Amino acid sequence: MFRLRCVTTSLRRLLHRGTVNRDQVLDQLRVCSVEDQLFDVVGKNKAKLTVNHVSCAVGMLWQFQKEKPQLLRTVDLIKSHPQFLTLRVLAENKIALMDDFVLVDMLYSFLRLNVDPHDSLVQHLVSEAWLRLDRFSMASLSKLANCLSDQQLHHSPLMGHITNIVDQKLSTIDDARILTTLMLGVSSLASPRLRDALINRADLLLDNTDASNYNTPRRVVQFLRNIRQSHRPLLEKCNKILLCNIPTLDAENIGIIMGLYQALQFNNCDFRLAVKQRLTELLDSSNDPFSFTRLFFCLAPMASQEVRERLQNTALLLVDELNAQQALAVAEALEDIQSRNLSLLNKIASVIQRHLHVYKPVEVARITQALLLLQYQNPELFTKLRTILLNFLERSVFPYEVTMLTRVLSMLPCSRIEECVISRVDAVVTQCSLSDLSTISFAVAKWVRNDPSYRHNTPSRYVRLLQTMNRCGHERLQTADRLDLLLDELKYISGEWFEEILVEDTMGTLQRMINQINWTNVPDLTLLLTRIGHLCPPLMDHIASVVIKDIDKIHHSAIYAILLPFSVLNYDPVQADELYDVCIQRVIPHISSLDPHLLVFLAYCLALADCFPGEIIKEIFTIDFLGKLDAQLDTLPDVLNMRTRLRLMDLNRAVCLQCPEFQVPWFHDRYCQQLQKKGGGSGSSAQQQIHKMLGDILDGMNRVRVAVVTPYFYTIDFECILDRNLQPLPYSEPSALQMSDGEKVHWGGGSVENIREALPPGAQRVAVDFLDSKTFCKNSHRMKGEALMRKRHLEILGYRVVQVPHYEWNSMELSTQDAWKEYLRKKIFKEGSS
């Protein structure tokens, strides 16, 4: 009994002591539900506040804000509260007492509450974190990397130290959230080897990631964007997780993901269709400026005309409430859809004009470009924009920024460019990439043409600048030693300056680096070769051998890009049959997962090379596939939409003419008729010259027809008919030819207007086509694949095709009327007799 009493007494003492030792201030903080309650507790207990109290209070303040919608956050009110200053002072005084977790957590929360990165508190927290860096857990290290990114310290020595730790301990990271946060932090400093290791680790950890956590795959996509590497297998894995989350995403997060995909040139049909449906669902609930502008920016480019009008009507109601960034977003979306809503354009321009003083250089450039492309008329606003752009340019020291401002300034009307622009460009030109040099050259060429003194002679200031640019371009190519970096610089380069000055050097540099070609950079290289249009057999043969060797490592979506230069430039490598065979076999197992428009492009590319794989053709011309393609077309940008429709028509025509065994119907009559109505033109001077001479050598203009539309809607420059003795026959009427039903030739669904007149026995129909420079490779007289396919098809339609290449017609040998006529006679009559 006595022992029992002793035990009871001891328990009471322990319980009482536990109650006394409980942290009452911490308890009071934890029960707070709003900022004012928390600040009240802080104010009443200033003298008692410990590190844990301060950490708890600051963390809770950020948590309160985090749980609120963006519009309802009150960060500025919190920062101005006297007790927030108390927390900042206490935190700075107690840094040495913080453990590692609290130290990094405190830094994170203060930055989220918009404390200036240059504030002494933030500086001291970062300095202390650096001293402890090697002992941080990976969770604390990832949060610190996030904080440094917020402070734009991507290239700092501290981030370099973190990168080194990640490199050493990568295999120990098993949390995808921690890994992906670190990936973003170190993306600017990671070596190619570490980048590959990070990608492989992320690929492994994503398999075990919670499918409802969309931030993890989003960070992976952002990392790929940062390192400018479109790793298709990893992108597709991320896309699957993101697709699952679209029904719960808001317009802001959808916009972020779409922007990342666009930067990586990653198009996914299922994603775009799901996004369009989700954004349409958000239409009714997006009534405030914040959510509506994000919805407008994302949805307008892929919406139907009816939805676009509804969006623009809502924008008119909200436009006066928009801030600077929101007005910019709406302006760019209006440019994207080529809006002609003048009332909305005027109001947006008015809002932009009110906020001109807050925009950064890149934003002013974007505004100017959007308004110019919308053909908006407001001289006063454009004068202000030009003044602001000039001021930014005079102060800028960054080559990319000077290039961007120069390009946009060149878009504005101006008879003479200021000397300060030339001198600023001249100051940075030696640091510019090849792409920047090409952009600047376009601007300079425009200024030269618009300068009044150009009529007499090219002003020396332009000459000196162009000479410097030429020298820098040549030096940059000659000193380049890494193919991947060179391809990155050349990715979007184009224009007369590049073609006239650098293209030969570029091809030489690519041949010098031929041993660096591998399966990872082949798609970028083949796209570049297609765009340049120069045929280089050694390069093409080497590419073919690399592709054949490593075909299993190449993603199936890259096959289209790889085959493109071979078919477009009409080049069969030594291993042509094997190349096409392995590429087709690589694609076939993945036909159903390829985006519809990409499969159409691939099939057209193969058709150019006279290749029609049954599995691909049969897949495309099914009701299900065409329905899916039709749905996707509604979500694609207008340019890509039109290009896809054109390629489907070209493919349909090629299959009907060359592969009747597939029994694919011709279903593009109406589409082709619409194209004809939009087309037109009087033809080039060479074509007009040829027309007149054909009339002379064929004994009358009634024996030649111009711009003849064939079955399946090819338009040939000139047509004539020769009898069995090669004598030209007159047409019965200048209009479309008629024939009796008994003599009709059925052209696989060609329209009534295209039914041809029956020919007399032994007669032949001759198509005369003038081939301009676009028909040939730029460095040779080799005809491109498209012209060759056209010739095949015209011959199937019964024509003898006479081609007049521009380099023959414009040669020194044909410099008189008689020489031209004799040339045409030989082409039409002597070739016809052979």
C-alpha positions in Angstrom: 0.0 0.0 0.0 2.8 2.3 0.9 4.6 1.6 -2.3 1.5 2.3 -4.3 1.2 5.7 -2.7 4.8 6.5 -3.4 4.3 5.7 -7.1 1.1 7.8 -7.3 2.9 10.8 -5.8 5.8 10.5 -8.2 3.5 10.3 -11.2 1.7 13.5 -10.0 5.0 15.3 -9.7 6.0 14.3 -13.2 2.7 15.3 -14.7 2.8 18.7 -12.9 6.3 19.3 -14.0 5.4 18.4 -17.6 2.6 20.9 -17.6 4.8 23.6 -16.2 7.5 22.8 -18.8 5.2 23.0 -21.8 6.0 25.8 -24.2 3.0 28.0 -23.8 4.1 30.6 -26.3 4.6 27.9 -28.9 1.1 26.6 -28.1 -0.4 30.0 -28.5 1.3 30.5 -31.9 0.2 27.1 -33.2 -3.5 27.8 -32.5 -3.5 31.1 -34.4 -5.6 31.0 -37.6 -4.9 34.5 -39.0 -2.0 36.9 -39.2 -3.4 39.4 -36.6 -3.7 36.7 -33.9 -0.1 35.6 -34.6 1.3 39.2 -34.5 -0.7 39.7 -31.2 1.1 36.7 -29.6 4.5 38.0 -30.9 3.8 41.5 -29.5 2.9 40.2 -26.0 5.9 37.8 -25.8 8.8 39.7 -27.4 11.1 39.0 -24.5 10.3 35.3 -24.4 10.7 34.5 -28.1 13.2 31.8 -28.9 14.6 30.6 -32.2 11.8 28.0 -32.3 9.2 30.7 -31.7 10.5 32.9 -34.4 10.8 30.0 -36.9 7.3 28.9 -36.1 5.8 32.4 -36.5 7.6 33.1 -39.8 6.7 29.7 -41.2 3.0 30.2 -40.2 2.9 33.6 -41.8 4.0 32.1 -45.2 1.6 29.2 -44.7 -1.3 31.6 -44.2 -0.4 33.4 -47.5 0.2 30.2 -49.4 -3.3 28.9 -48.6 -4.9 32.1 -50.1 -5.6 32.7 -53.8 -3.0 35.0 -55.4 -5.4 37.9 -55.5 -6.2 37.7 -51.8 -2.6 37.5 -50.5 -1.5 40.4 -48.2 2.2 40.1 -48.2 2.7 43.9 -48.3 0.5 44.4 -45.3 2.5 41.7 -43.4 5.8 43.3 -44.3 4.6 46.7 -43.0 3.4 45.3 -39.7 5.6 46.4 -36.7 5.7 42.8 -35.3 7.1 41.5 -38.6 10.1 43.8 -38.1 10.4 42.3 -34.6 10.5 38.9 -36.1 13.2 40.0 -38.6 15.4 41.5 -35.9 15.1 38.5 -33.6 15.8 36.1 -36.5 19.0 38.0 -37.5 20.2 38.1 -33.8 19.6 34.4 -33.3 21.1 33.0 -36.6 24.0 31.3 -34.7 21.4 29.4 -32.5 19.4 28.0 -35.4 19.9 24.3 -36.4 20.4 23.5 -40.1 16.8 22.8 -40.8 15.5 26.0 -39.1 18.2 28.1 -40.8 17.2 27.1 -44.3 13.5 27.1 -43.5 13.7 30.6 -42.2 15.5 31.8 -45.3 12.9 30.2 -47.5 10.0 31.7 -45.6 11.4 35.3 -45.5 12.1 35.2 -49.3 8.5 34.0 -49.9 7.3 36.9 -47.9 9.2 39.2 -50.3 12.0 40.3 -48.0 14.6 41.9 -50.3 17.5 39.6 -51.2 19.9 42.4 -50.3 18.5 42.8 -46.8 21.1 42.1 -44.1 18.9 39.3 -42.7 18.9 37.4 -45.9 22.6 38.0 -46.5 23.4 36.7 -43.0 21.2 33.6 -43.4 22.9 32.8 -46.8 26.4 33.3 -45.4 25.6 31.0 -42.4 24.2 28.4 -44.7 27.3 28.5 -46.8 29.5 27.8 -43.7 27.3 24.7 -42.9 26.8 23.5 -46.5 28.7 20.3 -46.3 26.7 18.9 -43.4 23.2 19.8 -44.8 20.7 17.0 -45.5 19.7 16.7 -49.1 16.2 18.1 -48.2 17.8 21.3 -46.7 20.2 21.5 -49.7 17.4 21.4 -52.2 15.5 24.2 -50.3 18.6 26.3 -50.2 19.1 25.8 -53.9 15.6 27.0 -54.4 16.3 30.1 -52.3 19.4 30.9 -54.3 17.4 30.6 -57.6 14.9 33.1 -56.2 17.8 35.5 -55.7 19.1 35.0 -59.2 22.3 33.4 -57.9 22.3 30.6 -60.5 25.9 31.1 -61.3 27.2 31.9 -57.9 30.1 30.1 -56.2 27.7 28.9 -53.6 25.5 27.3 -56.2 28.7 25.8 -57.7 29.4 24.2 -54.2 25.9 22.8 -54.2 26.4 21.4 -57.7 29.6 19.6 -56.5 27.7 18.1 -53.6 24.9 16.9 -55.8 27.4 15.3 -58.2 29.0 13.4 -55.3 25.8 12.3 -53.6 23.4 11.9 -56.5 23.0 8.1 -56.0 21.8 8.7 -52.4 18.8 10.9 -53.4 15.7 8.9 -53.4 13.0 11.6 -53.2 11.9 12.9 -56.6 10.8 16.2 -55.1 14.2 16.9 -53.6 16.0 15.8 -56.7 14.0 17.9 -59.1 14.3 21.0 -57.0 18.1 20.5 -57.0 18.0 19.9 -60.7 16.5 23.3 -61.3 19.1 24.9 -59.0 22.2 23.4 -60.6 20.9 23.4 -64.3 23.1 26.4 -65.2 26.3 24.9 -63.8 25.9 21.1 -64.4 28.4 19.6 -66.8 27.1 17.5 -69.7 28.0 14.3 -67.7 26.1 15.5 -64.6 23.1 16.6 -66.8 22.9 13.1 -68.2 23.2 11.6 -64.7 20.4 13.8 -63.4 18.2 12.9 -66.3 18.7 9.2 -65.6 18.1 9.6 -61.9 14.9 11.6 -62.5 13.7 9.0 -65.0 14.2 6.3 -62.4 12.5 8.2 -59.5 9.5 9.3 -61.6 8.4 5.7 -61.8 7.6 5.8 -58.1 6.2 9.4 -58.0 2.7 10.1 -56.7 0.7 10.7 -59.9 -1.2 13.5 -58.1 2.0 15.5 -57.6 2.2 17.5 -60.8 5.0 19.8 -59.5 7.6 17.1 -59.7 7.3 16.4 -63.5 6.8 20.1 -64.1 10.2 20.7 -62.6 11.8 18.0 -64.7 10.3 19.7 -67.9 11.6 23.0 -66.6 15.1 21.5 -66.1 15.0 20.2 -69.7 14.0 23.7 -70.9 16.8 25.2 -68.9 19.5 22.9 -70.4 17.7 23.2 -73.8 17.6 19.5 -74.3 14.4 17.8 -75.6 14.8 14.3 -74.0 11.7 12.7 -75.5 11.4 9.6 -73.3 11.6 11.7 -70.1 9.3 14.3 -71.6 6.7 11.7 -72.4 6.9 10.2 -69.0 6.4 13.6 -67.4 3.5 14.3 -69.9 1.7 11.2 -68.7 1.7 12.4 -65.1 0.7 15.9 -66.1 -2.1 14.6 -68.2 -3.6 12.9 -65.1 -3.6 16.2 -63.3 -5.1 18.5 -65.9 -8.7 18.2 -64.5 -7.5 19.9 -61.3 -5.0 22.4 -62.7 -5.8 26.1 -63.0 -5.1 28.3 -66.0 -1.8 29.6 -64.4 -0.2 26.2 -64.0 -1.5 25.1 -67.4 0.1 28.2 -68.9 3.4 27.5 -67.3 3.5 23.9 -68.6 2.4 25.0 -72.1 5.2 27.6 -72.2 7.7 25.0 -71.2 6.4 22.6 -73.9 6.6 25.3 -76.5 10.2 26.2 -75.6 11.1 22.5 -76.0 9.0 22.2 -79.2 7.1 19.4 -77.6 3.7 18.9 -79.1 1.4 16.3 -77.7 -2.1 15.9 -79.1 -3.7 14.3 -75.9 -2.3 17.1 -73.7 -3.5 19.9 -76.0 -7.0 18.4 -76.3 -7.2 17.9 -72.5 -6.0 21.4 -71.9 -8.5 22.9 -74.3 -11.3 21.1 -72.5 -10.1 22.1 -69.0 -9.7 25.8 -70.0 -13.1 25.8 -71.6 -14.5 24.5 -68.3 -12.8 27.4 -66.5 -14.5 30.1 -68.7 -17.4 30.7 -66.3 -15.3 30.9 -63.1 -12.5 33.1 -64.5 -14.1 36.5 -63.8 -11.2 38.4 -62.1 -8.3 40.0 -64.0 -5.7 37.6 -62.6 -7.3 34.3 -63.6 -8.9 35.7 -66.7 -5.7 37.0 -68.3 -4.1 33.6 -67.8 -7.1 31.8 -69.3 -7.2 34.3 -72.2 -3.5 33.8 -73.0 -3.7 30.0 -73.0 -7.2 29.4 -74.5 -7.5 32.1 -77.2 -5.0 30.7 -79.7 -6.7 27.2 -79.7 -10.3 28.3 -79.3 -13.0 28.4 -81.9 -14.1 31.7 -83.3 -17.2 31.8 -81.1 -15.1 31.3 -77.9 -12.6 33.8 -79.1 -15.4 36.4 -79.4 -16.6 35.6 -75.9 -13.1 35.9 -74.5 -12.7 39.3 -76.2 -16.0 40.5 -74.9 -15.1 39.6 -71.4 -11.7 41.2 -71.8 -13.4 44.5 -72.8 -15.3 44.4 -69.4 -12.1 43.8 -67.4 -9.5 45.7 -69.4 -9.5 48.8 -67.1 -8.6 46.6 -64.1 -5.6 45.0 -65.7 -2.1 45.6 -64.4 1.0 46.0 -66.6 1.8 42.3 -67.0 -1.8 41.3 -67.6 -2.2 43.9 -70.4 1.0 42.6 -72.0 -0.3 39.0 -71.9 -3.6 40.0 -73.5 -1.8 42.0 -76.2 0.3 39.1 -77.1 -2.7 36.7 -77.2 -4.5 39.2 -79.5 -1.5 39.2 -81.8 -1.5 35.4 -81.8 -5.1 35.2 -83.0 -4.7 38.3 -85.2 -7.6 40.0 -83.6 -9.3 42.9 -85.4 -11.3 44.0 -82.3 -10.4 47.7 -82.5 -12.2 48.6 -79.3 -10.3 46.1 -77.3 -7.0 47.0 -79.0 -7.5 50.7 -78.2 -8.2 49.9 -74.5 -5.3 47.5 -74.2 -3.0 50.1 -75.8 -4.3 52.7 -73.3 -3.5 50.4 -70.3 -0.1 49.7 -71.7 0.6 53.4 -72.2 -0.2 54.1 -68.5 2.3 51.5 -67.4 5.1 52.1 -69.8 7.4 53.3 -67.0 7.3 49.9 -65.2 8.1 47.6 -68.1 11.5 46.0 -68.5 13.4 46.1 -71.9 12.3 42.6 -73.0 8.7 43.5 -72.2 8.7 46.8 -74.1 10.2 44.8 -77.1 7.4 42.3 -76.8 4.7 45.0 -76.6 6.1 46.8 -79.7 6.3 43.6 -81.7 2.7 42.6 -80.8 1.2 46.0 -81.7 3.2 46.1 -85.0 2.1 42.6 -86.0 -1.5 43.6 -85.2 -1.0 46.5 -87.6 -2.3 48.8 -84.8 -2.3 52.4 -85.8 -1.2 54.8 -83.1 1.8 57.0 -84.1 2.0 58.7 -80.7 2.3 55.4 -78.8 4.9 54.0 -81.3 7.0 57.2 -80.9 7.0 56.7 -77.1 7.9 53.0 -77.5 10.8 53.9 -79.8 12.1 56.5 -77.4 12.0 53.9 -74.5 13.6 51.2 -76.7 16.4 53.6 -77.6 17.0 54.5 -73.9 17.2 50.9 -73.0 19.6 50.1 -75.8 22.0 52.9 -74.9 22.3 51.5 -71.4 22.3 47.8 -72.2 25.5 45.7 -71.9 24.0 42.3 -72.7 24.5 41.0 -76.2 21.2 39.2 -76.3 19.3 42.3 -75.1 21.1 44.6 -77.6 20.2 42.1 -80.3 16.5 41.9 -79.3 16.1 45.7 -79.0 17.9 46.3 -82.3 15.6 43.8 -84.0 12.4 45.5 -82.7 13.7 49.0 -83.5 14.2 47.9 -87.1 10.6 47.0 -87.3 9.5 50.6 -86.5 9.4 53.1 -89.4 12.4 55.3 -89.5 14.3 57.0 -92.4 17.7 57.2 -90.6 18.9 55.3 -87.6 20.6 57.1 -84.7 24.3 56.9 -84.3 24.0 55.6 -80.7 22.3 52.5 -82.0 25.1 51.7 -84.4 27.8 52.3 -81.8 26.0 50.2 -79.2 25.7 47.3 -81.6 29.3 47.7 -82.7 30.3 47.5 -79.0 28.7 44.1 -78.4 28.9 42.5 -81.8 32.2 40.6 -81.0 30.3 38.9 -78.1 27.3 37.9 -80.1 26.3 34.4 -81.1 25.8 33.4 -84.8 22.1 33.7 -84.3 22.4 37.2 -82.8 24.7 38.2 -85.7 22.1 37.0 -88.2 19.4 39.0 -86.4 21.4 42.1 -86.3 22.3 41.8 -90.0 18.6 41.7 -90.9 18.1 45.0 -89.0 21.2 46.6 -90.6 20.1 45.6 -94.1 16.7 47.2 -93.5 18.3 50.4 -92.3 20.6 50.5 -95.3 17.6 50.2 -97.6 15.6 52.9 -95.8 18.5 55.4 -95.4 18.1 58.2 -98.0 21.8 58.4 -98.6 21.8 54.7 -99.7 20.6 55.8 -103.2 24.0 57.4 -103.8 26.3 55.0 -101.8 26.1 52.8 -98.8 27.1 54.9 -95.7 30.5 53.9 -94.3 29.1 53.3 -90.8 27.0 50.4 -92.1 29.8 49.1 -94.2 32.2 49.0 -91.2 29.6 47.3 -89.0 28.8 44.7 -91.6 32.5 44.0 -92.1 32.9 43.5 -88.4 30.0 41.2 -88.3 31.3 39.1 -91.2 34.7 38.8 -89.5 33.1 37.8 -86.2 30.9 35.2 -87.9 33.9 33.6 -89.7 36.0 33.6 -86.6 33.2 32.0 -84.5 32.8 29.2 -87.0 36.6 28.7 -87.4 37.1 28.5 -83.6 34.1 26.3 -82.9 35.1 22.9 -81.5 31.9 21.4 -80.1 29.2 20.3 -82.5 26.4 20.4 -79.9 27.1 24.1 -79.0 27.4 25.0 -82.7 24.0 23.4 -83.5 22.4 25.3 -80.6 23.7 28.6 -82.1 22.5 27.6 -85.6 19.1 26.3 -84.5 17.0 29.2 -85.7 19.5 31.0 -88.0 18.3 32.1 -91.4 18.3 35.1 -93.8 20.4 36.5 -96.6 23.4 37.4 -94.5 23.9 33.9 -93.3 23.3 32.4 -96.8 25.6 34.8 -98.6 28.4 35.1 -96.0 28.5 32.1 -93.7 26.8 29.1 -95.3 30.0 27.8 -97.0 32.0 28.2 -93.8 29.2 26.5 -91.9 29.2 23.4 -94.1 33.0 23.3 -93.8 32.8 23.4 -90.1 30.2 20.7 -89.9 32.4 18.5 -92.1 35.4 19.2 -89.8 33.3 18.0 -86.8 31.9 15.0 -88.6 33.4 12.6 -86.0 31.3 14.3 -83.3 28.0 13.3 -85.0 26.1 10.8 -82.8 22.6 9.6 -82.3 21.8 12.4 -79.8 22.6 15.3 -82.1 21.6 13.8 -85.4 18.0 15.2 -85.4 19.2 18.8 -84.8 21.8 18.4 -87.5 19.4 17.0 -90.1 16.9 19.8 -89.4 19.7 22.3 -90.0 20.8 20.7 -93.2 17.2 20.7 -94.5 16.8 24.4 -93.7 20.1 25.4 -95.2 19.3 23.4 -98.4 22.9 22.6 -99.1 23.7 19.0 -100.2 26.8 17.5 -98.7 27.1 13.8 -99.6 29.9 13.0 -97.0 27.8 14.4 -94.2 24.7 12.7 -95.3 26.4 9.3 -95.7 27.9 9.6 -92.3 24.6 10.5 -90.8 23.0 7.5 -92.4 25.6 5.2 -91.0 25.2 6.6 -87.5 21.4 6.3 -87.7 21.6 2.7 -88.9 24.1 1.8 -86.2 22.2 3.4 -83.3 18.6 3.2 -84.5 17.5 1.5 -81.2 18.7 4.5 -79.2 16.9 7.1 -81.3 13.4 8.0 -80.2 10.8 7.2 -82.7 9.5 10.8 -82.8 12.9 11.9 -84.2 12.6 9.7 -87.3 10.8 12.4 -89.3 13.5 15.0 -88.7 16.2 12.5 -89.5 14.8 11.4 -92.9 13.8 15.0 -93.9 17.0 16.1 -95.6 17.3 12.8 -97.5 13.9 13.2 -99.1 13.7 17.0 -99.4 17.2 17.3 -101.0 16.6 14.1 -103.0 19.7 12.3 -101.9 20.1 8.5 -101.6 23.0 7.6 -99.3 25.1 4.6 -100.0 23.0 2.6 -97.5 19.7 4.2 -98.6 17.5 1.0 -98.6 18.8 0.0 -95.1 18.4 3.6 -93.8 14.7 3.8 -94.8 14.0 0.2 -93.7 15.4 0.6 -90.1 13.7 4.0 -89.7 10.3 2.6 -90.8 10.7 -0.4 -88.5 11.6 1.9 -85.6 8.3 3.9 -86.1 5.8 1.2 -86.8 5.5 -0.2 -83.3 4.7 3.3 -82.1 2.3 4.5 -84.8 -0.6 4.8 -82.4 1.4 7.0 -79.9 2.8 9.4 -82.5 1.0 12.8 -82.7 -1.4 12.7 -85.7 0.2 15.7 -87.5 3.7 14.3 -87.0 2.6 10.9 -88.6 1.2 12.8 -91.6 4.5 14.7 -91.9 6.5 11.5 -91.7 4.3 9.8 -94.4 4.7 12.8 -96.7 8.5 12.7 -96.1 8.5 9.1 -97.1 6.3 9.7 -100.1 8.8 12.3 -101.4 11.4 9.5 -101.4 8.9 7.3 -103.3 8.3 5.1 -100.3 4.8 4.1 -99.1 4.9 1.7 -96.0 1.5 0.0 -95.9 1.2 0.1 -92.1 1.6 3.8 -92.0 -0.6 4.6 -95.0 -3.4 2.4 -93.8 -3.2 3.9 -90.3 -3.5 7.5 -91.6 -6.4 6.9 -93.9 -8.8 5.5 -91.3 -11.9 7.2 -90.0 -10.5 7.1 -86.4 -7.2 8.6 -87.3 -8.6 11.4 -89.4 -11.1 12.2 -86.6 -8.2 12.4 -84.1 -6.2 14.6 -86.5 -9.2 16.9 -87.1 -9.6 17.4 -83.3 -5.9 18.1 -83.0 -5.9 20.6 -85.8 -8.3 22.8 -83.8 -5.6 23.1 -81.0 -2.6 23.8 -83.2 -1.3 27.3 -84.1 -2.7 28.5 -87.4 0.6 28.1 -89.4 1.1 24.5 -88.3 -2.6 23.8 -88.9 -2.4 25.0 -92.5 0.8 23.1 -93.1 -0.6 19.9 -91.8 -3.7 20.2 -94.0 -1.5 20.9 -97.0 0.7 17.9 -96.3 -2.3 15.6 -95.8 -3.6 16.7 -99.2 -0.2 16.1 -100.8 -0.1 12.6 -99.2 -3.6 11.8 -100.3 -2.8 12.8 -103.9 0.5 10.7 -103.9 -1.2 7.6 -102.5 -4.1 7.9 -105.0 -1.7 8.2 -108.0 1.1 5.9 -107.0 -0.6 3.3 -104.8 -4.1 2.6 -106.1 -3.9 -0.9 -104.5 -4.5 0.8 -101.1 -7.9 2.0 -102.4 -7.7 5.3 -100.6 -10.3 7.8 -101.9 -9.4 11.3 -103.0 -11.2 13.6 -100.6 -9.6 17.0 -101.1 -11.5 18.5 -104.0 -13.1 21.3 -102.0 -9.9 22.0 -100.1 -8.0 22.4 -103.4 -10.6 24.6 -104.9 -10.4 26.9 -101.8 -6.6 27.0 -102.2 -7.0 28.0 -105.9 -9.3 30.9 -105.0 -6.7 32.2 -102.5 -3.9 31.7 -105.0 -3.3 33.6 -108.2 -0.7 36.0 -109.4 0.7 36.9 -112.8 3.7 34.7 -112.8 7.4 35.6 -112.9 8.9 37.6 -115.7 10.6 34.5 -117.0 7.3 32.7 -117.2 5.7 35.6 -119.1 8.7 35.5 -121.4 8.3 31.8 -122.0 4.6 32.1 -122.6 5.1 34.6 -125.4 7.8 32.5 -127.0 5.8 29.3 -126.8 3.1 31.1 -128.8 5.7 31.8 -131.5 7.2 28.4 -131.8 3.8 26.6 -131.6 2.3 28.8 -134.3 -0.2 30.6 -132.2 -1.3 31.4 -128.7 -4.4 29.1 -129.2 -2.0 26.1 -129.1 -0.7 26.8 -125.6 -2.6 27.1 -122.3 -1.4 28.8 -119.2 -1.7 27.8 -115.5 -3.5 24.6 -116.3 -5.1 22.7 -113.4 -4.7 19.0 -113.8 -6.7 16.2 -112.1 -5.7 16.1 -108.5 -5.0 19.9 -108.7 -1.5 20.3 -109.9 -1.1 23.6 -111.6 1.3 23.5 -114.5 2.8 26.6 -116.1 2.0 25.8 -119.7 0.3 22.9 -121.6 0.3 22.0 -125.3 -0.7 19.0 -127.3 1.5 17.5 -130.1 0.1 15.0 -132.6 2.0 11.8 -133.7 4.1 13.9 -136.0 5.0 16.4 -133.2 2.8 19.1 -134.7 1.0 21.3 -132.2 -2.7 21.0 -132.1 -5.0 24.0 -131.4 -7.4 23.9 -128.5 -11.1 24.0 -129.4 -11.7 26.7 -126.8 -9.6 28.8 -124.5 -11.6 27.6 -121.6 -11.6 24.2 -120.0 -11.7 21.3 -122.4 -14.7 19.1 -122.8 -15.1 15.5 -123.9 -17.8 12.9 -124.4 -18.8 10.5 -121.7 -17.6 7.5 -123.7 -14.1 9.0 -123.9 -13.7 10.0 -120.2 -10.7 9.0 -118.3 -11.5 8.5 -114.6 -9.0 10.2 -112.3 -9.7 8.6 -108.9 -12.3 11.2 -107.8 -11.0 14.3 -109.6 -13.6 17.0 -110.0 -15.7 17.5 -113.2 -13.7 20.6 -114.0 -10.5 18.5 -114.3 -11.8 15.9 -116.7 -9.5 15.9 -119.7 -10.1 16.0 -123.4 -9.4 12.7 -125.2 -6.3 12.8 -127.4 -6.1 11.7 -131.0 -4.2 8.4 -131.6 -0.5 8.9 -131.1 -0.8 12.5 -129.7 0.8 13.5 -126.4 0.1 16.1 -123.8 3.1 18.2 -122.9 3.5 20.1 -119.6 6.1 22.9 -119.6 7.3 24.0 -116.2 9.7 26.7 -115.3 11.9 25.6 -112.4 13.1 28.5 -110.2 16.0 28.4 -107.8 13.8 27.0 -104.9 13.4 23.8 -106.9 17.1 22.9 -106.5 19.6 22.4 -103.8 21.3 25.7 -103.1 24.8 24.5 -103.9 24.1 22.3 -106.9 21.7 21.7 -109.8 20.2 18.7 -108.1 16.4 18.8 -108.1 14.7 18.6 -104.8 12.3 15.7 -103.9 9.1 17.7 -104.2 9.8 18.7 -107.8 10.7 15.1 -108.6 7.5 13.8 -107.1 5.5 16.3 -109.0 7.2 15.1 -112.3 6.3 11.5 -111.4 2.7 12.4 -110.8 2.3 14.4 -114.0 3.7 11.5 -116.0 1.2 9.1 -114.3 -1.5 11.6 -115.4 -0.4 11.2 -119.0 1.9 14.2 -119.5 5.3 14.4 -121.0 7.0 16.8 -118.7 9.4 19.4 -120.1 11.3 21.2 -117.4 13.0 24.6 -117.9 15.6 25.1 -115.1 16.3 28.7 -114.2 20.1 28.3 -114.5 19.7 27.2 -118.1 17.1 29.9 -119.1 19.1 32.7 -117.5 22.5 31.4 -118.7 24.9 33.4 -120.9 24.3 30.9 -123.7 20.6 32.0 -123.9 20.9 35.7 -124.2 18.9 36.3 -127.4 15.4 35.8 -128.5 16.5 33.3 -131.1 18.5 31.3 -128.6 15.6 31.1 -126.2 13.2 29.9 -128.9 15.7 27.3 -130.2 16.1 26.0 -126.6 12.3 25.6 -126.2 12.1 23.9 -129.6 14.7 21.3 -128.7 13.0 20.7 -125.3 9.5 20.3 -126.8 10.1 18.7 -130.2 13.4 16.9 -130.2 13.0 15.4 -126.7 9.5 14.4 -127.7 10.8 12.4 -130.7 13.4 10.5 -128.6 
